[in-house]
Amino acid sequence: MSKQYMLKEVDASSEAGDKIIVEQIYEKMPTMDVNINDFSWSPLFKVVITDKVIELNDDLTFTHPRTGKVFRLSS
């Protein structure tokens, strides 16, 4: 069975200038062309911080569970 999800390190920063690295969850997505047996990875609105999955807001922000600071993913 092939892997359906992967973690990718991404940068995040707060308005105060704090920078951290978190892992964003990506899901394997098949191509739209049924004649091609290929796939791509699509980012989910979730990040992982020390084994805890955190939902992202629509604007790619999240509240750090330990500090309470709001961080935004860098694009």
PDB file with one MODEL, atoms N, CA, C and O in Angstrom:
MODEL        1
ATOM      1  N   MET A   1       0.850  -1.181   0.000  1.00  0.00           N
ATOM      2  CA  MET A   1       0.000   0.000   0.000  1.00  0.00           C
ATOM      3  C   MET A   1       0.891   1.238   0.000  1.00  0.00           C
ATOM      4  O   MET A   1       1.850   1.327   0.767  1.00  0.00           O
ATOM      5  N   SER A   2       0.569   2.170  -0.851  1.00  0.00           N
ATOM      6  CA  SER A   2       1.406   3.361  -0.961  1.00  0.00           C
ATOM      7  C   SER A   2       1.013   4.417   0.066  1.00  0.00           C
ATOM      8  O   SER A   2      -0.097   4.426   0.598  1.00  0.00           O
ATOM      9  N   LYS A   3       1.951   5.287   0.315  1.00  0.00           N
ATOM     10  CA  LYS A   3       1.758   6.355   1.294  1.00  0.00           C
ATOM     11  C   LYS A   3       0.717   7.352   0.775  1.00  0.00           C
ATOM     12  O   LYS A   3       0.781   7.760  -0.385  1.00  0.00           O
ATOM     13  N   GLN A   4      -0.232   7.745   1.616  1.00  0.00           N
ATOM     14  CA  GLN A   4      -1.283   8.685   1.228  1.00  0.00           C
ATOM     15  C   GLN A   4      -1.023  10.101   1.732  1.00  0.00           C
ATOM     16  O   GLN A   4      -1.591  11.057   1.203  1.00  0.00           O
ATOM     17  N   TYR A   5      -0.172  10.248   2.747  1.00  0.00           N
ATOM     18  CA  TYR A   5       0.123  11.551   3.336  1.00  0.00           C
ATOM     19  C   TYR A   5       1.622  11.694   3.524  1.00  0.00           C
ATOM     20  O   TYR A   5       2.339  10.702   3.658  1.00  0.00           O
ATOM     21  N   MET A   6       2.092  12.934   3.532  1.00  0.00           N
ATOM     22  CA  MET A   6       3.486  13.200   3.868  1.00  0.00           C
ATOM     23  C   MET A   6       3.556  14.522   4.623  1.00  0.00           C
ATOM     24  O   MET A   6       2.650  15.352   4.534  1.00  0.00           O
ATOM     25  N   LEU A   7       4.638  14.704   5.363  1.00  0.00           N
ATOM     26  CA  LEU A   7       4.883  15.944   6.092  1.00  0.00           C
ATOM     27  C   LEU A   7       5.989  16.711   5.385  1.00  0.00           C
ATOM     28  O   LEU A   7       6.982  16.130   4.947  1.00  0.00           O
ATOM     29  N   LYS A   8       5.806  18.031   5.279  1.00  0.00           N
ATOM     30  CA  LYS A   8       6.809  18.883   4.639  1.00  0.00           C
ATOM     31  C   LYS A   8       7.068  20.077   5.553  1.00  0.00           C
ATOM     32  O   LYS A   8       6.131  20.740   6.000  1.00  0.00           O
ATOM     33  N   GLU A   9       8.347  20.348   5.830  1.00  0.00           N
ATOM     34  CA  GLU A   9       8.692  21.484   6.681  1.00  0.00           C
ATOM     35  C   GLU A   9       8.384  22.794   5.960  1.00  0.00           C
ATOM     36  O   GLU A   9       8.744  22.982   4.798  1.00  0.00           O
ATOM     37  N   VAL A  10       7.706  23.702   6.683  1.00  0.00           N
ATOM     38  CA  VAL A  10       7.390  25.028   6.155  1.00  0.00           C
ATOM     39  C   VAL A  10       7.698  26.064   7.232  1.00  0.00           C
ATOM     40  O   VAL A  10       7.649  25.764   8.425  1.00  0.00           O
ATOM     41  N   ASP A  11       8.011  27.269   6.808  1.00  0.00           N
ATOM     42  CA  ASP A  11       8.284  28.363   7.733  1.00  0.00           C
ATOM     43  C   ASP A  11       6.985  29.039   8.137  1.00  0.00           C
ATOM     44  O   ASP A  11       6.039  29.124   7.354  1.00  0.00           O
ATOM     45  N   ALA A  12       6.957  29.517   9.371  1.00  0.00           N
ATOM     46  CA  ALA A  12       5.822  30.289   9.873  1.00  0.00           C
ATOM     47  C   ALA A  12       6.376  31.428  10.714  1.00  0.00           C
ATOM     48  O   ALA A  12       7.416  31.286  11.357  1.00  0.00           O
ATOM     49  N   SER A  13       5.671  32.567  10.708  1.00  0.00           N
ATOM     50  CA  SER A  13       6.136  33.706  11.500  1.00  0.00           C
ATOM     51  C   SER A  13       4.951  34.400  12.153  1.00  0.00           C
ATOM     52  O   SER A  13       3.828  34.363  11.651  1.00  0.00           O
ATOM     53  N   SER A  14       5.233  35.036  13.294  1.00  0.00           N
ATOM     54  CA  SER A  14       4.207  35.784  14.015  1.00  0.00           C
ATOM     55  C   SER A  14       4.342  37.258  13.658  1.00  0.00           C
ATOM     56  O   SER A  14       5.338  37.668  13.061  1.00  0.00           O
ATOM     57  N   GLU A  15       3.338  38.057  14.026  1.00  0.00           N
ATOM     58  CA  GLU A  15       3.408  39.498  13.778  1.00  0.00           C
ATOM     59  C   GLU A  15       4.535  40.140  14.572  1.00  0.00           C
ATOM     60  O   GLU A  15       5.039  41.197  14.193  1.00  0.00           O
ATOM     61  N   ALA A  16       4.935  39.504  15.679  1.00  0.00           N
ATOM     62  CA  ALA A  16       6.028  40.030  16.505  1.00  0.00           C
ATOM     63  C   ALA A  16       7.395  39.708  15.909  1.00  0.00           C
ATOM     64  O   ALA A  16       8.420  40.150  16.428  1.00  0.00           O
ATOM     65  N   GLY A  17       7.413  38.930  14.809  1.00  0.00           N
ATOM     66  CA  GLY A  17       8.672  38.602  14.167  1.00  0.00           C
ATOM     67  C   GLY A  17       9.262  37.269  14.567  1.00  0.00           C
ATOM     68  O   GLY A  17      10.345  36.908  14.105  1.00  0.00           O
ATOM     69  N   ASP A  18       8.564  36.520  15.428  1.00  0.00           N
ATOM     70  CA  ASP A  18       9.040  35.186  15.800  1.00  0.00           C
ATOM     71  C   ASP A  18       8.904  34.260  14.597  1.00  0.00           C
ATOM     72  O   ASP A  18       7.897  34.289  13.890  1.00  0.00           O
ATOM     73  N   LYS A  19       9.922  33.444  14.374  1.00  0.00           N
ATOM     74  CA  LYS A  19       9.896  32.503  13.255  1.00  0.00           C
ATOM     75  C   LYS A  19      10.071  31.083  13.786  1.00  0.00           C
ATOM     76  O   LYS A  19      10.911  30.827  14.649  1.00  0.00           O
ATOM     77  N   ILE A  20       9.261  30.165  13.256  1.00  0.00           N
ATOM     78  CA  ILE A  20       9.362  28.759  13.620  1.00  0.00           C
ATOM     79  C   ILE A  20       9.234  27.911  12.353  1.00  0.00           C
ATOM     80  O   ILE A  20       8.807  28.398  11.305  1.00  0.00           O
ATOM     81  N   ILE A  21       9.604  26.658  12.465  1.00  0.00           N
ATOM     82  CA  ILE A  21       9.410  25.701  11.383  1.00  0.00           C
ATOM     83  C   ILE A  21       8.410  24.664  11.869  1.00  0.00           C
ATOM     84  O   ILE A  21       8.580  24.072  12.934  1.00  0.00           O
ATOM     85  N   VAL A  22       7.366  24.451  11.076  1.00  0.00           N
ATOM     86  CA  VAL A  22       6.356  23.441  11.386  1.00  0.00           C
ATOM     87  C   VAL A  22       6.278  22.477  10.206  1.00  0.00           C
ATOM     88  O   VAL A  22       6.875  22.721   9.158  1.00  0.00           O
ATOM     89  N   GLU A  23       5.553  21.401  10.376  1.00  0.00           N
ATOM     90  CA  GLU A  23       5.368  20.441   9.294  1.00  0.00           C
ATOM     91  C   GLU A  23       3.927  20.516   8.811  1.00  0.00           C
ATOM     92  O   GLU A  23       2.993  20.333   9.592  1.00  0.00           O
ATOM     93  N   GLN A  24       3.748  20.788   7.514  1.00  0.00           N
ATOM     94  CA  GLN A  24       2.410  20.814   6.933  1.00  0.00           C
ATOM     95  C   GLN A  24       2.098  19.436   6.361  1.00  0.00           C
ATOM     96  O   GLN A  24       2.974  18.771   5.807  1.00  0.00           O
ATOM     97  N   ILE A  25       0.842  19.014   6.500  1.00  0.00           N
ATOM     98  CA  ILE A  25       0.415  17.713   6.002  1.00  0.00           C
ATOM     99  C   ILE A  25      -0.007  17.848   4.538  1.00  0.00           C
ATOM    100  O   ILE A  25      -0.790  18.729   4.182  1.00  0.00           O
ATOM    101  N   TYR A  26       0.527  16.957   3.697  1.00  0.00           N
ATOM    102  CA  TYR A  26       0.171  16.902   2.279  1.00  0.00           C
ATOM    103  C   TYR A  26      -0.511  15.569   1.998  1.00  0.00           C
ATOM    104  O   TYR A  26      -0.147  14.540   2.568  1.00  0.00           O
ATOM    105  N   GLU A  27      -1.510  15.601   1.109  1.00  0.00           N
ATOM    106  CA  GLU A  27      -2.241  14.396   0.739  1.00  0.00           C
ATOM    107  C   GLU A  27      -1.967  14.054  -0.721  1.00  0.00           C
ATOM    108  O   GLU A  27      -1.908  14.938  -1.576  1.00  0.00           O
ATOM    109  N   LYS A  28      -1.803  12.772  -0.996  1.00  0.00           N
ATOM    110  CA  LYS A  28      -1.581  12.317  -2.370  1.00  0.00           C
ATOM    111  C   LYS A  28      -2.888  12.446  -3.150  1.00  0.00           C
ATOM    112  O   LYS A  28      -3.933  11.958  -2.720  1.00  0.00           O
ATOM    113  N   MET A  29      -2.810  13.112  -4.308  1.00  0.00           N
ATOM    114  CA  MET A  29      -3.981  13.319  -5.150  1.00  0.00           C
ATOM    115  C   MET A  29      -3.711  12.743  -6.533  1.00  0.00           C
ATOM    116  O   MET A  29      -2.653  13.005  -7.107  1.00  0.00           O
ATOM    117  N   PRO A  30      -4.640  11.965  -7.083  1.00  0.00           N
ATOM    118  CA  PRO A  30      -4.439  11.430  -8.438  1.00  0.00           C
ATOM    119  C   PRO A  30      -4.589  12.538  -9.476  1.00  0.00           C
ATOM    120  O   PRO A  30      -5.240  13.551  -9.223  1.00  0.00           O
ATOM    121  N   THR A  31      -3.987  12.339 -10.635  1.00  0.00           N
ATOM    122  CA  THR A  31      -4.154  13.303 -11.718  1.00  0.00           C
ATOM    123  C   THR A  31      -5.565  13.200 -12.270  1.00  0.00           C
ATOM    124  O   THR A  31      -6.255  12.202 -12.064  1.00  0.00           O
ATOM    125  N   MET A  32      -5.980  14.234 -12.967  1.00  0.00           N
ATOM    126  CA  MET A  32      -7.321  14.240 -13.556  1.00  0.00           C
ATOM    127  C   MET A  32      -7.388  13.391 -14.832  1.00  0.00           C
ATOM    128  O   MET A  32      -8.470  12.981 -15.251  1.00  0.00           O
ATOM    129  N   ASP A  33      -6.248  13.134 -15.435  1.00  0.00           N
ATOM    130  CA  ASP A  33      -6.201  12.357 -16.674  1.00  0.00           C
ATOM    131  C   ASP A  33      -6.151  10.867 -16.330  1.00  0.00           C
ATOM    132  O   ASP A  33      -5.166  10.392 -15.765  1.00  0.00           O
ATOM    133  N   VAL A  34      -7.205  10.135 -16.668  1.00  0.00           N
ATOM    134  CA  VAL A  34      -7.281   8.712 -16.321  1.00  0.00           C
ATOM    135  C   VAL A  34      -6.281   7.870 -17.102  1.00  0.00           C
ATOM    136  O   VAL A  34      -6.014   6.728 -16.729  1.00  0.00           O
ATOM    137  N   ASN A  35      -5.725   8.414 -18.177  1.00  0.00           N
ATOM    138  CA  ASN A  35      -4.753   7.677 -18.983  1.00  0.00           C
ATOM    139  C   ASN A  35      -3.345   7.746 -18.406  1.00  0.00           C
ATOM    140  O   ASN A  35      -2.457   7.013 -18.843  1.00  0.00           O
ATOM    141  N   ILE A  36      -3.138   8.615 -17.433  1.00  0.00           N
ATOM    142  CA  ILE A  36      -1.815   8.776 -16.833  1.00  0.00           C
ATOM    143  C   ILE A  36      -1.861   8.250 -15.408  1.00  0.00           C
ATOM    144  O   ILE A  36      -2.677   8.697 -14.601  1.00  0.00           O
ATOM    145  N   ASN A  37      -0.994   7.310 -15.102  1.00  0.00           N
ATOM    146  CA  ASN A  37      -0.928   6.738 -13.760  1.00  0.00           C
ATOM    147  C   ASN A  37       0.081   7.549 -12.947  1.00  0.00           C
ATOM    148  O   ASN A  37       1.204   7.103 -12.713  1.00  0.00           O
ATOM    149  N   ASP A  38      -0.328   8.735 -12.522  1.00  0.00           N
ATOM    150  CA  ASP A  38       0.559   9.654 -11.817  1.00  0.00           C
ATOM    151  C   ASP A  38      -0.226  10.311 -10.681  1.00  0.00           C
ATOM    152  O   ASP A  38      -1.440  10.139 -10.575  1.00  0.00           O
ATOM    153  N   PHE A  39       0.470  11.053  -9.845  1.00  0.00           N
ATOM    154  CA  PHE A  39      -0.188  11.734  -8.734  1.00  0.00           C
ATOM    155  C   PHE A  39       0.592  12.995  -8.386  1.00  0.00           C
ATOM    156  O   PHE A  39       1.714  13.198  -8.848  1.00  0.00           O
ATOM    157  N   SER A  40      -0.022  13.828  -7.569  1.00  0.00           N
ATOM    158  CA  SER A  40       0.660  15.006  -7.038  1.00  0.00           C
ATOM    159  C   SER A  40       0.313  15.113  -5.558  1.00  0.00           C
ATOM    160  O   SER A  40      -0.594  14.438  -5.071  1.00  0.00           O
ATOM    161  N   TRP A  41       1.042  15.965  -4.851  1.00  0.00           N
ATOM    162  CA  TRP A  41       0.801  16.165  -3.419  1.00  0.00           C
ATOM    163  C   TRP A  41       0.112  17.507  -3.218  1.00  0.00           C
ATOM    164  O   TRP A  41       0.591  18.534  -3.699  1.00  0.00           O
ATOM    165  N   SER A  42      -1.002  17.498  -2.514  1.00  0.00           N
ATOM    166  CA  SER A  42      -1.783  18.706  -2.263  1.00  0.00           C
ATOM    167  C   SER A  42      -1.731  19.047  -0.767  1.00  0.00           C
ATOM    168  O   SER A  42      -1.983  18.178   0.068  1.00  0.00           O
ATOM    169  N   PRO A  43      -1.401  20.321  -0.413  1.00  0.00           N
ATOM    170  CA  PRO A  43      -1.329  20.674   1.007  1.00  0.00           C
ATOM    171  C   PRO A  43      -2.714  20.714   1.647  1.00  0.00           C
ATOM    172  O   PRO A  43      -3.670  21.212   1.052  1.00  0.00           O
ATOM    173  N   LEU A  44      -2.810  20.191   2.855  1.00  0.00           N
ATOM    174  CA  LEU A  44      -4.036  20.274   3.643  1.00  0.00           C
ATOM    175  C   LEU A  44      -3.939  21.476   4.575  1.00  0.00           C
ATOM    176  O   LEU A  44      -2.847  21.993   4.808  1.00  0.00           O
ATOM    177  N   PHE A  45      -5.066  21.920   5.106  1.00  0.00           N
ATOM    178  CA  PHE A  45      -5.076  23.029   6.049  1.00  0.00           C
ATOM    179  C   PHE A  45      -4.801  22.515   7.462  1.00  0.00           C
ATOM    180  O   PHE A  45      -5.584  22.735   8.385  1.00  0.00           O
ATOM    181  N   LYS A  46      -3.657  21.819   7.608  1.00  0.00           N
ATOM    182  CA  LYS A  46      -3.250  21.260   8.898  1.00  0.00           C
ATOM    183  C   LYS A  46      -1.737  21.291   8.998  1.00  0.00           C
ATOM    184  O   LYS A  46      -1.030  21.045   8.021  1.00  0.00           O
ATOM    185  N   VAL A  47      -1.245  21.599  10.207  1.00  0.00           N
ATOM    186  CA  VAL A  47       0.184  21.525  10.485  1.00  0.00           C
ATOM    187  C   VAL A  47       0.394  20.645  11.711  1.00  0.00           C
ATOM    188  O   VAL A  47      -0.536  20.393  12.478  1.00  0.00           O
ATOM    189  N   VAL A  48       1.627  20.183  11.882  1.00  0.00           N
ATOM    190  CA  VAL A  48       1.974  19.346  13.026  1.00  0.00           C
ATOM    191  C   VAL A  48       3.061  20.053  13.824  1.00  0.00           C
ATOM    192  O   VAL A  48       4.080  20.474  13.277  1.00  0.00           O
ATOM    193  N   ILE A  49       2.822  20.178  15.137  1.00  0.00           N
ATOM    194  CA  ILE A  49       3.819  20.731  16.054  1.00  0.00           C
ATOM    195  C   ILE A  49       3.962  19.731  17.188  1.00  0.00           C
ATOM    196  O   ILE A  49       2.999  19.452  17.902  1.00  0.00           O
ATOM    197  N   THR A  50       5.145  19.202  17.351  1.00  0.00           N
ATOM    198  CA  THR A  50       5.450  18.209  18.397  1.00  0.00           C
ATOM    199  C   THR A  50       4.328  17.184  18.568  1.00  0.00           C
ATOM    200  O   THR A  50       3.741  17.058  19.642  1.00  0.00           O
ATOM    201  N   ASP A  51       4.047  16.464  17.498  1.00  0.00           N
ATOM    202  CA  ASP A  51       3.067  15.369  17.485  1.00  0.00           C
ATOM    203  C   ASP A  51       1.627  15.805  17.718  1.00  0.00           C
ATOM    204  O   ASP A  51       0.786  14.977  18.067  1.00  0.00           O
ATOM    205  N   LYS A  52       1.328  17.075  17.533  1.00  0.00           N
ATOM    206  CA  LYS A  52      -0.037  17.568  17.691  1.00  0.00           C
ATOM    207  C   LYS A  52      -0.492  18.164  16.358  1.00  0.00           C
ATOM    208  O   LYS A  52       0.178  19.039  15.809  1.00  0.00           O
ATOM    209  N   VAL A  53      -1.634  17.691  15.833  1.00  0.00           N
ATOM    210  CA  VAL A  53      -2.174  18.212  14.572  1.00  0.00           C
ATOM    211  C   VAL A  53      -3.022  19.441  14.874  1.00  0.00           C
ATOM    212  O   VAL A  53      -3.908  19.406  15.728  1.00  0.00           O
ATOM    213  N   ILE A  54      -2.737  20.532  14.160  1.00  0.00           N
ATOM    214  CA  ILE A  54      -3.423  21.805  14.378  1.00  0.00           C
ATOM    215  C   ILE A  54      -4.060  22.240  13.065  1.00  0.00           C
ATOM    216  O   ILE A  54      -3.396  22.271  12.029  1.00  0.00           O
ATOM    217  N   GLU A  55      -5.345  22.574  13.108  1.00  0.00           N
ATOM    218  CA  GLU A  55      -6.061  23.050  11.926  1.00  0.00           C
ATOM    219  C   GLU A  55      -5.602  24.468  11.586  1.00  0.00           C
ATOM    220  O   GLU A  55      -5.403  25.296  12.475  1.00  0.00           O
ATOM    221  N   LEU A  56      -5.438  24.737  10.294  1.00  0.00           N
ATOM    222  CA  LEU A  56      -5.126  26.085   9.836  1.00  0.00           C
ATOM    223  C   LEU A  56      -6.417  26.835   9.562  1.00  0.00           C
ATOM    224  O   LEU A  56      -7.421  26.240   9.172  1.00  0.00           O
ATOM    225  N   ASN A  57      -6.385  28.162   9.770  1.00  0.00           N
ATOM    226  CA  ASN A  57      -7.499  29.009   9.374  1.00  0.00           C
ATOM    227  C   ASN A  57      -7.418  29.237   7.870  1.00  0.00           C
ATOM    228  O   ASN A  57      -6.416  28.893   7.243  1.00  0.00           O
ATOM    229  N   ASP A  58      -8.469  29.814   7.286  1.00  0.00           N
ATOM    230  CA  ASP A  58      -8.498  30.060   5.843  1.00  0.00           C
ATOM    231  C   ASP A  58      -7.358  30.948   5.374  1.00  0.00           C
ATOM    232  O   ASP A  58      -6.933  30.851   4.223  1.00  0.00           O
ATOM    233  N   ASP A  59      -6.851  31.821   6.256  1.00  0.00           N
ATOM    234  CA  ASP A  59      -5.754  32.727   5.885  1.00  0.00           C
ATOM    235  C   ASP A  59      -4.382  32.140   6.226  1.00  0.00           C
ATOM    236  O   ASP A  59      -3.394  32.870   6.304  1.00  0.00           O
ATOM    237  N   LEU A  60      -4.323  30.810   6.431  1.00  0.00           N
ATOM    238  CA  LEU A  60      -3.087  30.070   6.727  1.00  0.00           C
ATOM    239  C   LEU A  60      -2.454  30.465   8.062  1.00  0.00           C
ATOM    240  O   LEU A  60      -1.232  30.423   8.204  1.00  0.00           O
ATOM    241  N   THR A  61      -3.280  30.850   9.042  1.00  0.00           N
ATOM    242  CA  THR A  61      -2.785  31.158  10.381  1.00  0.00           C
ATOM    243  C   THR A  61      -3.206  30.051  11.347  1.00  0.00           C
ATOM    244  O   THR A  61      -4.150  29.303  11.096  1.00  0.00           O
ATOM    245  N   PHE A  62      -2.470  29.973  12.464  1.00  0.00           N
ATOM    246  CA  PHE A  62      -2.796  29.033  13.526  1.00  0.00           C
ATOM    247  C   PHE A  62      -2.273  29.605  14.832  1.00  0.00           C
ATOM    248  O   PHE A  62      -1.364  30.434  14.837  1.00  0.00           O
ATOM    249  N   THR A  63      -2.852  29.157  15.941  1.00  0.00           N
ATOM    250  CA  THR A  63      -2.394  29.563  17.263  1.00  0.00           C
ATOM    251  C   THR A  63      -1.502  28.465  17.818  1.00  0.00           C
ATOM    252  O   THR A  63      -1.893  27.299  17.877  1.00  0.00           O
ATOM    253  N   HIS A  64      -0.295  28.853  18.224  1.00  0.00           N
ATOM    254  CA  HIS A  64       0.651  27.880  18.773  1.00  0.00           C
ATOM    255  C   HIS A  64       0.085  27.360  20.090  1.00  0.00           C
ATOM    256  O   HIS A  64      -0.294  28.160  20.946  1.00  0.00           O
ATOM    257  N   PRO A  65       0.016  26.042  20.276  1.00  0.00           N
ATOM    258  CA  PRO A  65      -0.637  25.490  21.469  1.00  0.00           C
ATOM    259  C   PRO A  65       0.063  25.808  22.787  1.00  0.00           C
ATOM    260  O   PRO A  65      -0.587  25.855  23.831  1.00  0.00           O
ATOM    261  N   ARG A  66       1.367  26.025  22.755  1.00  0.00           N
ATOM    262  CA  ARG A  66       2.091  26.281  24.004  1.00  0.00           C
ATOM    263  C   ARG A  66       2.176  27.771  24.316  1.00  0.00           C
ATOM    264  O   ARG A  66       1.983  28.175  25.463  1.00  0.00           O
ATOM    265  N   THR A  67       2.462  28.596  23.302  1.00  0.00           N
ATOM    266  CA  THR A  67       2.690  30.021  23.551  1.00  0.00           C
ATOM    267  C   THR A  67       1.443  30.870  23.387  1.00  0.00           C
ATOM    268  O   THR A  67       1.371  31.968  23.939  1.00  0.00           O
ATOM    269  N   GLY A  68       0.453  30.383  22.632  1.00  0.00           N
ATOM    270  CA  GLY A  68      -0.745  31.167  22.367  1.00  0.00           C
ATOM    271  C   GLY A  68      -0.547  32.222  21.287  1.00  0.00           C
ATOM    272  O   GLY A  68      -1.477  32.970  20.984  1.00  0.00           O
ATOM    273  N   LYS A  69       0.655  32.298  20.696  1.00  0.00           N
ATOM    274  CA  LYS A  69       0.926  33.273  19.637  1.00  0.00           C
ATOM    275  C   LYS A  69       0.318  32.797  18.324  1.00  0.00           C
ATOM    276  O   LYS A  69       0.247  31.599  18.049  1.00  0.00           O
ATOM    277  N   VAL A  70      -0.119  33.765  17.521  1.00  0.00           N
ATOM    278  CA  VAL A  70      -0.674  33.465  16.207  1.00  0.00           C
ATOM    279  C   VAL A  70       0.448  33.520  15.181  1.00  0.00           C
ATOM    280  O   VAL A  70       1.179  34.508  15.102  1.00  0.00           O
ATOM    281  N   PHE A  71       0.581  32.457  14.397  1.00  0.00           N
ATOM    282  CA  PHE A  71       1.595  32.368  13.350  1.00  0.00           C
ATOM    283  C   PHE A  71       0.913  32.215  12.001  1.00  0.00           C
ATOM    284  O   PHE A  71      -0.199  31.694  11.906  1.00  0.00           O
ATOM    285  N   ARG A  72       1.599  32.680  10.955  1.00  0.00           N
ATOM    286  CA  ARG A  72       1.123  32.533   9.582  1.00  0.00           C
ATOM    287  C   ARG A  72       2.173  31.771   8.788  1.00  0.00           C
ATOM    288  O   ARG A  72       3.369  32.031   8.917  1.00  0.00           O
ATOM    289  N   LEU A  73       1.716  30.820   7.959  1.00  0.00           N
ATOM    290  CA  LEU A  73       2.645  30.099   7.100  1.00  0.00           C
ATOM    291  C   LEU A  73       3.190  31.038   6.038  1.00  0.00           C
ATOM    292  O   LEU A  73       2.459  31.861   5.487  1.00  0.00           O
ATOM    293  N   SER A  74       4.475  30.910   5.756  1.00  0.00           N
ATOM    294  CA  SER A  74       5.096  31.679   4.680  1.00  0.00           C
ATOM    295  C   SER A  74       4.822  30.966   3.374  1.00  0.00           C
ATOM    296  O   SER A  74       4.793  29.737   3.312  1.00  0.00           O
ATOM    297  N   SER A  75       4.620  31.764   2.321  1.00  0.00           N
ATOM    298  CA  SER A  75       4.361  31.103   1.036  1.00  0.00           C
ATOM    299  C   SER A  75       5.594  31.004   0.200  1.00  0.00           C
ATOM    300  O   SER A  75       5.546  30.475  -0.911  1.00  0.00           O
TER     301      SER A  75
ENDMDL
END
